[in-house]
């Protein structure tokens, strides 16, 4: 398969081209929606609807993935390795990793200028964005509903050094234009945020489409779920937008050093501590505690950093233990199958 320039506006790039065997008579397509038994996709020839079965059902496909198709059989042959994946630890006790979206260039972290605004939640989303290789932008909606957004902007900008923050009325196309630089041809943006923060309204304005939205409840300013599944939409400027349902829980897992990117101020101070294994409690020469005492660092920020580190460590260790257990069970089943086969052959 040779590179087709018609794939470039869909987000195709060298990262995917190098994974393709030129001798293969396969076509590339990008997943735009995932259902129980089929997926929607878009390729050089337009939109596709493909059945999931056999190997393709086990590929863990998500919105934004690139796949190779056998055009004659209309089946998915394999999934190309993404350059980044937005993922979380699935809710419940299984400990599985849930792939939310793949190959995202920019992540719009959407919050609102009301009681939904939560620093700890923003830090959590930013860590996931860095882990997915996406450029994070905090978008504060409902700016028209408050007398001034200055305090919201100030707090949001303190969440991570150098973070870009935009405040706007999601219903106003003129204000939403500030986001267009990240929505150009071939670029993919995704939206994450709690229910009721105005994600669907923002999508309507960005795409010019019309999704059902529900007003926020008056008692707590939280909206009802209006997006129930992930989907990818074409943008007027040539880019692509991935919508995600509001998530009540976003458990971190396997995010590597991404927390150090979000909390770069703490990480930089920690490198200056007298002891490399400093716990940042009462050790002599601790630059982190020194910064807190001099009011250059908020003690609550250190507490939130520690909490996310512990959560990621706990979930990652749980995943590692499960993988080890699954490998052990796999070997055990193979032994049983081999013994059973030998007994049958002996008969």
PyMOL commands that set and color helices and strands:
alter all, ss='L'
color gray80, all
select helices_A, chain A and resi 5-10+14-17+54-58+119-131+143-145+150-157+173-182+199-207+258-262+264-270+287-293+299-346
alter helices_A, ss='H'
color red, helices_A
select strands_A, chain A and resi 27-34+38-43+46-51+66-70+75-79+85-89+97-102+106-112+135-141+164-167+188-192+231-234+240-243
alter strands_A, ss='S'
color yellow, strands_A
deselect
rebuild
show_as cartoon
